[in-house]
Amino acid sequence: MARPRMAAGALFFDEHDRVLMVEPAYKDYWDIPGGYVEHGESPRQACIREVREELGITPPIGRLLAVDWAPAKREGDKVLYLFDGGLLTDAFLHSIQLRADELKAFEFRSVDELASLAIPRLTRRITEAVTARTRGDVAYLEHGQLPTATF
């Protein structure tokens, strides 16, 4: 039976529809707030906990935007959930306190800029989630891409 690791993250936006990206201290690329789901925790609960731990804030977390099947030889299979954090208000933005042992910085970036900041699979995942947000649906992804239909 398959036992993939699960992770969950949030996409937060500013008034220009740019995505909040974080610079991890332990990675060489930018990411979104989030992390692994713990035993007995739902993906949404993990998202809320990780945002609180990493950013020091607890904004409302909205609906699911994307689910991504991401098998990786080194790390094992993963299922990643992206939730809509919505517009990050000034009150929350000014309350961010980065967890220094995990994050060095945060910035809002346009979707067009993500390719220069993040790994390709993450860039694809975020782009598809933003598109799903606009459409009002949920994207099912494999390696950050919409799978092609086979019948």
KOLTOR-672348 format. One line per field, with one value per atom (N, C-alpha, C, CB): atom name; y, z, x; chain. Coordinates in nm, 3 decimals. Each point is the difference from the previous one (the first is absolute). Glycine has a CB too. Layout:
KOLTOR-672348
marse: c(CA,...)
c2: c(Y,...)
c3: c(Z,...)
c1: c(X,...)
kefi: c(A,...)
This chain:
KOLTOR-672348
marse: c(N,CA,C,CB,N,CA,C,CB,N,CA,C,CB,N,CA,C,CB,N,CA,C,CB,N,CA,C,CB,N,CA,C,CB,N,CA,C,CB,N,CA,C,CB,N,CA,C,CB,N,CA,C,CB,N,CA,C,CB,N,CA,C,CB,N,CA,C,CB,N,CA,C,CB,N,CA,C,CB,N,CA,C,CB,N,CA,C,CB,N,CA,C,CB,N,CA,C,CB,N,CA,C,CB,N,CA,C,CB,N,CA,C,CB,N,CA,C,CB,N,CA,C,CB,N,CA,C,CB,N,CA,C,CB,N,CA,C,CB,N,CA,C,CB,N,CA,C,CB,N,CA,C,CB,N,CA,C,CB,N,CA,C,CB,N,CA,C,CB,N,CA,C,CB,N,CA,C,CB,N,CA,C,CB,N,CA,C,CB,N,CA,C,CB,N,CA,C,CB,N,CA,C,CB,N,CA,C,CB,N,CA,C,CB,N,CA,C,CB,N,CA,C,CB,N,CA,C,CB,N,CA,C,CB,N,CA,C,CB,N,CA,C,CB,N,CA,C,CB,N,CA,C,CB,N,CA,C,CB,N,CA,C,CB,N,CA,C,CB,N,CA,C,CB,N,CA,C,CB,N,CA,C,CB,N,CA,C,CB,N,CA,C,CB,N,CA,C,CB,N,CA,C,CB,N,CA,C,CB,N,CA,C,CB,N,CA,C,CB,N,CA,C,CB,N,CA,C,CB,N,CA,C,CB,N,CA,C,CB,N,CA,C,CB,N,CA,C,CB,N,CA,C,CB,N,CA,C,CB,N,CA,C,CB,N,CA,C,CB,N,CA,C,CB,N,CA,C,CB,N,CA,C,CB,N,CA,C,CB,N,CA,C,CB,N,CA,C,CB,N,CA,C,CB,N,CA,C,CB,N,CA,C,CB,N,CA,C,CB,N,CA,C,CB,N,CA,C,CB,N,CA,C,CB,N,CA,C,CB,N,CA,C,CB,N,CA,C,CB,N,CA,C,CB,N,CA,C,CB,N,CA,C,CB,N,CA,C,CB,N,CA,C,CB,N,CA,C,CB,N,CA,C,CB,N,CA,C,CB,N,CA,C,CB,N,CA,C,CB,N,CA,C,CB,N,CA,C,CB,N,CA,C,CB,N,CA,C,CB,N,CA,C,CB,N,CA,C,CB,N,CA,C,CB,N,CA,C,CB,N,CA,C,CB,N,CA,C,CB,N,CA,C,CB,N,CA,C,CB,N,CA,C,CB,N,CA,C,CB,N,CA,C,CB,N,CA,C,CB,N,CA,C,CB,N,CA,C,CB,N,CA,C,CB,N,CA,C,CB,N,CA,C,CB,N,CA,C,CB,N,CA,C,CB,N,CA,C,CB,N,CA,C,CB,N,CA,C,CB,N,CA,C,CB,N,CA,C,CB,N,CA,C,CB,N,CA,C,CB,N,CA,C,CB,N,CA,C,CB,N,CA,C,CB,N,CA,C,CB,N,CA,C,CB,N,CA,C,CB,N,CA,C,CB,N,CA,C,CB,N,CA,C,CB,N,CA,C,CB,N,CA,C,CB,N,CA,C,CB,N,CA,C,CB,N,CA,C,CB,N,CA,C,CB,N,CA,C,CB,N,CA,C,CB,N,CA,C,CB,N,CA,C,CB,N,CA,C,CB,N,CA,C,CB)
c2: c(-0.118,0.118,0.125,-0.126,0.222,0.124,0.081,0.003,0.056,0.088,0.126,-0.201,0.287,0.123,0.096,-0.027,0.107,0.110,0.108,-0.052,0.128,0.108,0.132,-0.158,0.261,0.135,0.095,-0.052,0.165,0.098,0.141,-0.157,0.243,0.138,0.094,-0.076,0.205,0.103,0.098,-0.024,0.067,0.109,0.125,-0.157,0.255,0.130,0.100,-0.054,0.151,0.098,0.141,-0.160,0.252,0.142,0.061,0.012,0.120,0.068,-0.003,0.147,-0.188,-0.009,-0.146,0.208,-0.297,-0.144,-0.066,0.044,0.014,-0.065,-0.101,0.207,-0.311,-0.110,0.023,-0.159,0.131,0.010,-0.119,0.124,-0.095,-0.102,0.019,-0.012,-0.099,0.005,-0.058,-0.018,0.071,-0.049,-0.087,0.205,-0.338,-0.089,0.009,-0.152,0.135,0.000,-0.131,0.154,-0.256,-0.134,-0.048,-0.050,0.138,-0.034,0.108,-0.121,0.086,0.099,0.058,-0.121,0.110,0.060,0.051,-0.153,0.242,0.057,-0.100,0.236,-0.223,-0.094,0.077,-0.187,0.116,0.061,-0.044,0.004,0.068,-0.045,-0.134,0.239,-0.331,-0.131,-0.103,0.061,-0.185,-0.108,-0.132,0.164,-0.262,-0.135,-0.014,-0.082,-0.006,-0.034,-0.098,0.037,-0.012,-0.089,-0.107,0.187,-0.294,-0.111,0.053,-0.161,0.120,0.040,0.139,-0.149,0.214,0.137,0.001,0.090,-0.008,0.013,0.094,-0.039,0.033,0.093,0.147,-0.172,0.205,0.139,0.039,-0.021,-0.068,0.028,0.019,-0.134,0.052,0.014,0.134,-0.248,0.291,0.129,0.113,-0.091,0.090,0.104,-0.001,-0.021,-0.098,-0.012,0.050,-0.196,0.154,0.039,0.151,-0.225,0.286,0.145,0.070,-0.023,-0.024,0.058,-0.016,-0.049,-0.071,-0.025,0.080,-0.228,0.237,0.064,0.152,-0.207,0.257,0.143,0.070,-0.047,-0.030,0.059,0.062,0.040,-0.078,0.055,-0.115,0.214,-0.186,-0.100,0.062,-0.118,0.149,0.055,-0.111,0.179,-0.144,-0.104,-0.073,0.134,-0.265,-0.081,-0.047,-0.075,0.103,-0.030,-0.138,0.240,-0.246,-0.127,-0.059,0.074,-0.203,-0.071,0.050,-0.203,0.232,0.045,-0.109,0.229,-0.311,-0.102,-0.115,0.176,-0.294,-0.120,-0.048,-0.063,0.036,-0.037,-0.131,0.242,-0.343,-0.125,0.023,-0.144,0.130,0.035,-0.110,0.243,-0.350,-0.104,0.052,-0.177,0.139,0.043,-0.116,0.243,-0.278,-0.115,0.018,-0.039,0.155,0.024,0.007,0.122,-0.055,0.029,-0.092,0.233,-0.310,-0.083,0.077,-0.128,0.055,0.061,0.101,-0.210,0.318,0.104,0.041,0.081,-0.041,0.064,0.138,-0.223,0.327,0.137,0.073,0.004,0.064,0.074,0.148,-0.193,0.271,0.146,0.061,-0.005,0.088,0.066,0.149,-0.172,0.232,0.143,0.078,-0.046,0.122,0.087,0.136,-0.119,0.144,0.125,0.121,-0.099,0.214,0.127,0.016,0.104,-0.088,0.018,0.147,-0.192,0.219,0.138,0.064,-0.061,0.194,0.073,-0.041,0.191,-0.216,-0.040,-0.129,0.113,-0.212,-0.126,0.020,-0.129,0.204,0.023,0.063,0.024,0.075,0.069,-0.082,0.216,-0.322,-0.087,-0.119,0.069,-0.086,-0.114,0.006,-0.011,-0.100,-0.017,-0.132,0.133,-0.124,-0.120,-0.084,0.122,-0.251,-0.094,-0.006,-0.139,0.201,0.024,-0.127,0.202,-0.313,-0.124,-0.065,-0.033,0.084,-0.057,0.097,-0.141,0.269,0.094,0.123,-0.082,0.126,0.120,0.123,-0.146,0.128,0.116,-0.042,0.110,-0.011,-0.022,0.118,-0.139,0.112,0.104,-0.043,0.069,0.028,-0.030,0.005,0.096,-0.198,-0.008,-0.037,-0.064,0.115,-0.035,-0.144,0.243,-0.305,-0.137,-0.008,-0.043,0.147,0.002,-0.005,0.129,-0.087,0.003,-0.131,0.242,-0.332,-0.119,-0.091,0.013,-0.022,-0.089,0.034,-0.028,0.154,0.039,-0.018,0.163,-0.197,-0.013,-0.143,0.227,-0.305,-0.131,-0.111,0.106,-0.230,-0.113,-0.014,-0.117,0.058,-0.006,-0.064,-0.013,-0.098,-0.067,0.090,-0.221,0.294,0.092,0.117,-0.064,0.115,0.108,-0.044,0.088,-0.209,-0.051,-0.017,-0.119,0.066,-0.024,0.131,-0.200,0.302,0.130,0.061,0.036,-0.042,0.057,-0.066,0.050,-0.182,-0.072,0.031,-0.182,0.197,0.033,0.141,-0.151,0.245,0.136,-0.002,0.096,-0.174,-0.013,-0.062,-0.024,-0.079,-0.063,0.099,-0.223,0.308,0.103,0.094,-0.013,0.053,0.089,-0.068,0.112,-0.239,-0.076,-0.038,-0.087,0.084,-0.042,-0.151,0.208,-0.279,-0.145,-0.049,-0.019,-0.111,-0.062,-0.070,-0.031,0.045,-0.064,-0.129,0.223,-0.332,-0.124,-0.002,-0.126,0.111,0.009,-0.124,0.248,-0.274,-0.101,0.067,-0.195,0.204,0.073,0.145,-0.211,0.269,0.140,0.029,0.048,-0.154,0.021,-0.068,0.016,0.040,-0.066,-0.124,0.219,-0.337,-0.121,0.004,-0.133,0.069,-0.011,-0.112,0.086,-0.068,-0.097,-0.124,0.185,-0.300,-0.126,-0.083,0.005,-0.045,-0.079,-0.130,0.208)
c3: c(0.000,0.000,0.000,0.123,-0.203,-0.010,0.129,-0.249,0.290,0.117,-0.029,0.152,-0.235,-0.033,0.117,-0.239,0.244,0.095,-0.051,0.068,0.025,-0.039,0.052,0.003,-0.081,0.041,-0.043,-0.020,0.088,-0.030,0.011,0.084,-0.172,0.001,-0.039,-0.054,0.075,-0.030,-0.102,0.231,-0.319,-0.091,0.053,-0.199,0.236,0.044,-0.112,0.247,-0.260,-0.108,0.055,-0.156,0.077,0.033,-0.094,0.082,-0.074,-0.081,-0.150,0.196,-0.234,-0.141,-0.049,0.026,0.053,-0.030,-0.007,-0.124,0.192,0.011,0.115,-0.091,0.080,0.096,0.105,-0.177,0.303,0.107,-0.009,0.148,-0.166,-0.005,0.120,-0.253,0.304,0.113,-0.042,0.163,-0.102,-0.029,0.117,-0.142,0.126,0.108,0.027,-0.060,0.185,0.038,-0.040,0.191,-0.219,-0.025,-0.145,0.238,-0.327,-0.142,-0.084,0.046,-0.169,-0.089,-0.099,0.023,0.009,-0.082,0.091,-0.194,0.140,0.074,0.000,-0.061,0.159,0.019,0.045,0.058,-0.023,0.059,0.146,-0.223,0.308,0.138,0.005,0.079,0.001,0.013,0.043,-0.173,0.181,0.040,0.009,0.124,-0.063,0.005,0.097,-0.058,0.021,0.083,0.107,-0.193,0.316,0.111,0.020,0.110,-0.041,0.028,0.068,0.020,-0.069,0.058,-0.037,0.182,-0.274,-0.039,-0.144,0.159,-0.187,-0.137,-0.077,0.072,-0.204,-0.077,0.032,-0.181,0.198,0.033,0.137,-0.141,0.239,0.134,-0.006,0.104,-0.184,-0.016,-0.062,-0.024,-0.074,-0.064,0.102,-0.218,0.296,0.102,0.100,-0.025,0.072,0.098,-0.059,0.106,-0.228,-0.062,-0.024,-0.108,0.065,-0.020,0.134,-0.196,0.300,0.134,0.047,0.055,-0.074,0.044,-0.081,0.071,-0.201,-0.085,-0.005,-0.134,0.132,-0.017,0.128,-0.238,0.336,0.125,-0.011,0.057,-0.159,-0.018,-0.022,-0.099,0.124,-0.022,-0.079,0.215,-0.342,-0.084,-0.039,-0.088,0.043,-0.045,-0.122,0.090,-0.090,-0.114,-0.072,0.118,-0.246,-0.078,-0.064,-0.042,-0.073,-0.065,-0.062,-0.043,0.013,-0.069,-0.144,0.147,-0.192,-0.138,-0.088,0.088,-0.030,-0.081,0.087,-0.164,0.102,0.057,-0.102,0.136,-0.092,-0.093,0.045,-0.054,-0.033,0.022,-0.046,-0.032,0.124,-0.031,0.043,0.024,-0.101,0.035,-0.015,-0.072,0.165,-0.004,0.047,0.042,-0.119,0.033,0.134,-0.243,0.268,0.125,0.122,-0.133,0.120,0.116,0.011,-0.018,-0.083,-0.001,-0.055,0.196,-0.217,-0.057,0.097,-0.133,0.076,0.079,-0.065,0.083,0.001,-0.046,0.066,-0.030,-0.052,0.050,-0.021,-0.048,0.151,-0.002,0.008,0.109,-0.198,0.004,0.030,-0.164,0.267,0.043,-0.030,0.179,-0.192,-0.028,0.132,-0.207,0.224,0.116,-0.023,0.060,-0.184,-0.033,0.006,0.085,-0.084,0.009,0.141,-0.178,0.190,0.131,0.039,-0.039,0.139,0.041,0.060,0.042,-0.037,0.060,0.145,-0.153,0.225,0.141,0.011,0.055,-0.137,0.003,-0.055,-0.025,-0.083,-0.062,0.098,-0.221,0.296,0.096,0.126,-0.088,0.106,0.117,-0.028,0.076,-0.200,-0.033,0.079,-0.230,0.294,0.071,-0.048,0.205,-0.292,-0.059,0.105,-0.214,0.203,0.086,-0.053,0.054,0.019,-0.049,-0.036,0.139,-0.072,-0.033,-0.128,0.245,-0.298,-0.121,-0.118,0.146,-0.121,-0.110,0.013,-0.020,-0.094,-0.004,-0.045,-0.045,-0.041,-0.057,-0.060,-0.048,0.018,-0.074,-0.092,0.188,-0.301,-0.099,-0.080,-0.014,-0.034,-0.096,-0.139,0.152,-0.233,-0.135,-0.098,0.091,-0.212,-0.103,-0.044,-0.078,0.025,-0.048,-0.109,0.056,-0.135,-0.107,0.053,-0.138,0.261,0.059,0.067,0.033,-0.014,0.080,-0.058,0.074,-0.205,-0.063,0.040,-0.192,0.222,0.039,0.150,-0.188,0.264,0.145,0.051,0.015,-0.078,0.052,-0.098,0.130,-0.081,-0.088,-0.098,0.180,-0.296,-0.103,0.047,-0.165,0.238,0.043,0.092,-0.021,0.110,0.089,-0.079,0.189,-0.284,-0.085,-0.074,-0.027,-0.028,-0.071,0.096,-0.165,0.284,0.100,0.039,0.086,-0.056,0.039,-0.115,0.160,-0.280,-0.117,-0.022,-0.103,0.111,-0.019,0.114,-0.122,0.244,0.114,-0.017,0.150,-0.196,-0.024,-0.109,0.068,-0.172,-0.106,0.055,-0.171,0.253,0.061,0.088,-0.006,0.075,0.085,-0.087,0.164,-0.277,-0.091,-0.057,-0.056,0.024,-0.055,0.106,-0.175,0.301,0.107,0.013,-0.034,-0.008,0.014,0.068,-0.205,0.201,0.061,-0.110,0.224,-0.223,-0.100,0.057,-0.103,0.028,0.031,-0.088,0.065,-0.001,-0.071,0.023,0.018,-0.111,0.014,-0.039,-0.049,0.142,-0.020,-0.036,-0.075,0.132,-0.023,-0.131,0.135,-0.206,-0.129,-0.003,-0.111,0.034,-0.024,-0.084,0.012,0.032,-0.081,-0.128,0.208,-0.309,-0.125,0.014,-0.134,0.073,0.009,-0.083,0.034,0.024,-0.074,0.025,0.020,-0.128,0.011,-0.074,0.019)
c1: c(0.085,-0.085,0.089,-0.185,0.149,0.078,-0.012,-0.035,0.145,0.001,0.082,-0.023,-0.034,0.075,0.004,-0.067,0.171,0.007,-0.095,0.242,-0.300,-0.091,0.055,-0.199,0.178,0.037,-0.111,0.249,-0.257,-0.104,0.059,-0.181,0.135,0.045,-0.112,0.230,-0.203,-0.100,0.056,-0.098,0.008,0.033,-0.068,0.023,0.059,-0.050,0.027,0.041,-0.129,0.009,-0.001,-0.114,0.172,-0.012,-0.104,0.242,-0.259,-0.103,0.031,-0.045,0.166,0.037,0.000,0.138,-0.197,-0.007,0.138,-0.210,0.306,0.131,-0.006,0.120,-0.039,0.001,0.109,-0.087,0.055,0.099,0.095,-0.163,0.291,0.104,0.092,-0.012,0.066,0.092,0.135,-0.193,0.298,0.135,0.045,0.055,-0.059,0.042,0.150,-0.188,0.226,0.141,0.067,-0.053,-0.024,0.054,-0.018,-0.047,0.002,-0.016,0.067,-0.218,0.251,0.061,-0.101,0.217,-0.346,-0.104,-0.112,0.057,-0.139,-0.112,-0.116,0.071,-0.159,-0.109,-0.123,0.160,-0.266,-0.118,-0.007,-0.124,0.051,-0.014,-0.072,-0.005,0.057,-0.062,0.100,-0.164,0.120,0.088,-0.073,0.138,-0.074,-0.053,-0.117,0.225,-0.316,-0.115,0.048,-0.165,0.127,0.037,-0.107,0.128,-0.090,-0.093,-0.126,0.195,-0.313,-0.127,-0.046,0.055,0.013,-0.029,-0.052,0.178,-0.278,-0.047,0.094,-0.241,0.241,0.083,-0.032,0.013,-0.140,-0.037,0.053,-0.206,0.194,0.054,0.151,-0.187,0.254,0.145,0.035,0.021,-0.098,0.024,-0.010,-0.090,-0.016,-0.021,0.115,-0.250,0.289,0.109,0.132,-0.117,0.147,0.127,0.008,0.011,-0.121,-0.001,0.024,-0.160,0.095,0.018,0.145,-0.242,0.300,0.137,0.101,-0.069,0.052,0.098,-0.013,0.003,-0.127,-0.022,-0.048,-0.053,0.010,-0.048,-0.138,0.235,-0.312,-0.135,-0.099,0.095,-0.222,-0.104,-0.115,0.063,-0.038,-0.108,-0.096,0.155,-0.274,-0.093,0.056,-0.193,0.178,0.043,-0.126,0.215,-0.221,-0.119,0.002,-0.018,-0.042,-0.024,0.126,-0.232,0.223,0.106,0.009,-0.034,0.156,0.022,0.060,0.031,0.057,0.067,0.049,0.069,-0.066,0.060,0.101,-0.208,0.330,0.107,0.065,0.041,-0.044,0.070,0.143,-0.211,0.306,0.139,0.096,-0.058,0.068,0.097,0.143,-0.164,0.248,0.140,0.087,-0.063,0.163,0.085,0.071,0.032,0.023,0.075,-0.090,0.169,-0.282,-0.085,-0.120,0.072,-0.102,-0.119,-0.119,0.088,-0.196,-0.120,-0.061,-0.042,-0.013,-0.065,-0.131,0.224,-0.317,-0.123,-0.001,-0.129,0.119,0.010,-0.132,0.246,-0.291,-0.127,0.028,-0.120,0.059,0.013,-0.137,0.194,-0.198,-0.123,0.007,-0.032,-0.084,-0.011,0.007,-0.140,0.247,0.013,-0.063,0.208,-0.250,-0.067,0.092,-0.207,0.145,0.072,0.054,-0.146,0.276,0.061,-0.013,0.164,-0.246,-0.027,0.125,-0.240,0.239,0.112,0.023,-0.048,-0.060,0.015,0.079,-0.216,0.184,0.076,0.140,-0.213,0.225,0.130,0.098,-0.113,0.066,0.088,0.026,-0.087,0.011,0.018,0.091,-0.225,0.269,0.086,0.129,-0.099,0.129,0.127,0.059,-0.078,0.176,0.059,0.070,0.027,-0.045,0.071,0.144,-0.212,0.304,0.135,0.076,0.002,-0.029,0.071,-0.054,0.043,-0.155,-0.059,0.000,-0.140,0.109,-0.020,0.088,-0.233,0.287,0.084,-0.076,0.193,-0.293,-0.069,-0.134,0.222,-0.304,-0.123,-0.023,-0.099,0.035,-0.031,-0.122,0.243,-0.318,-0.106,0.063,-0.182,0.152,0.053,-0.110,0.225,-0.215,-0.097,0.025,-0.016,-0.088,0.012,0.107,-0.242,0.256,0.100,0.143,-0.161,0.183,0.134,0.039,-0.029,-0.065,0.026,0.107,-0.234,0.243,0.098,0.143,-0.157,0.183,0.136,0.025,0.000,-0.105,0.012,-0.013,-0.090,0.005,-0.037,0.036,-0.186,0.185,0.025,-0.117,0.137,-0.112,-0.105,-0.131,0.182,-0.176,-0.123,-0.082,0.116,-0.051,-0.070,-0.059,0.154,-0.080,-0.050,-0.126,0.234,-0.230,-0.118,-0.117,0.149,-0.122,-0.106,-0.067,0.125,-0.046,-0.056,-0.079,0.192,-0.137,-0.067,-0.136,0.223,-0.228,-0.127,-0.098,0.123,-0.073,-0.088,-0.057,0.135,-0.056,-0.049,-0.108,0.226,-0.203,-0.100,-0.129,0.184,-0.172,-0.118,-0.075,0.115,-0.041,-0.062,-0.085,0.193,-0.139,-0.072,-0.125,0.217,-0.204,-0.113,-0.103,0.152,-0.111,-0.088,-0.011,-0.125,0.230,-0.003,0.128,-0.145,0.167,0.118,0.078,-0.119,0.250,0.085,0.058,0.055,-0.070,0.071,0.124,-0.215,0.333,0.126,0.085,-0.009,0.099,0.104,0.130,-0.160,0.252,0.126,-0.025,0.109,-0.215,-0.030,-0.071,0.195,-0.237,-0.065,-0.136,0.224,-0.315,-0.127,0.029,-0.131,0.087,0.027,-0.083,0.051,0.003,-0.075,-0.101,0.196,-0.311,-0.108,0.034,-0.168,0.146,0.015,-0.125,0.254,-0.317,-0.124,0.017,-0.139)
kefi: c(A,A,A,A,A,A,A,A,A,A,A,A,A,A,A,A,A,A,A,A,A,A,A,A,A,A,A,A,A,A,A,A,A,A,A,A,A,A,A,A,A,A,A,A,A,A,A,A,A,A,A,A,A,A,A,A,A,A,A,A,A,A,A,A,A,A,A,A,A,A,A,A,A,A,A,A,A,A,A,A,A,A,A,A,A,A,A,A,A,A,A,A,A,A,A,A,A,A,A,A,A,A,A,A,A,A,A,A,A,A,A,A,A,A,A,A,A,A,A,A,A,A,A,A,A,A,A,A,A,A,A,A,A,A,A,A,A,A,A,A,A,A,A,A,A,A,A,A,A,A,A,A,A,A,A,A,A,A,A,A,A,A,A,A,A,A,A,A,A,A,A,A,A,A,A,A,A,A,A,A,A,A,A,A,A,A,A,A,A,A,A,A,A,A,A,A,A,A,A,A,A,A,A,A,A,A,A,A,A,A,A,A,A,A,A,A,A,A,A,A,A,A,A,A,A,A,A,A,A,A,A,A,A,A,A,A,A,A,A,A,A,A,A,A,A,A,A,A,A,A,A,A,A,A,A,A,A,A,A,A,A,A,A,A,A,A,A,A,A,A,A,A,A,A,A,A,A,A,A,A,A,A,A,A,A,A,A,A,A,A,A,A,A,A,A,A,A,A,A,A,A,A,A,A,A,A,A,A,A,A,A,A,A,A,A,A,A,A,A,A,A,A,A,A,A,A,A,A,A,A,A,A,A,A,A,A,A,A,A,A,A,A,A,A,A,A,A,A,A,A,A,A,A,A,A,A,A,A,A,A,A,A,A,A,A,A,A,A,A,A,A,A,A,A,A,A,A,A,A,A,A,A,A,A,A,A,A,A,A,A,A,A,A,A,A,A,A,A,A,A,A,A,A,A,A,A,A,A,A,A,A,A,A,A,A,A,A,A,A,A,A,A,A,A,A,A,A,A,A,A,A,A,A,A,A,A,A,A,A,A,A,A,A,A,A,A,A,A,A,A,A,A,A,A,A,A,A,A,A,A,A,A,A,A,A,A,A,A,A,A,A,A,A,A,A,A,A,A,A,A,A,A,A,A,A,A,A,A,A,A,A,A,A,A,A,A,A,A,A,A,A,A,A,A,A,A,A,A,A,A,A,A,A,A,A,A,A,A,A,A,A,A,A,A,A,A,A,A,A,A,A,A,A,A,A,A,A,A,A,A,A,A,A,A,A,A,A,A,A,A,A,A,A,A,A,A,A,A,A,A,A,A,A,A,A,A,A,A,A,A,A,A,A,A,A,A,A,A,A,A,A,A,A,A,A,A,A,A,A,A,A,A,A,A,A,A,A,A,A,A,A,A,A,A)
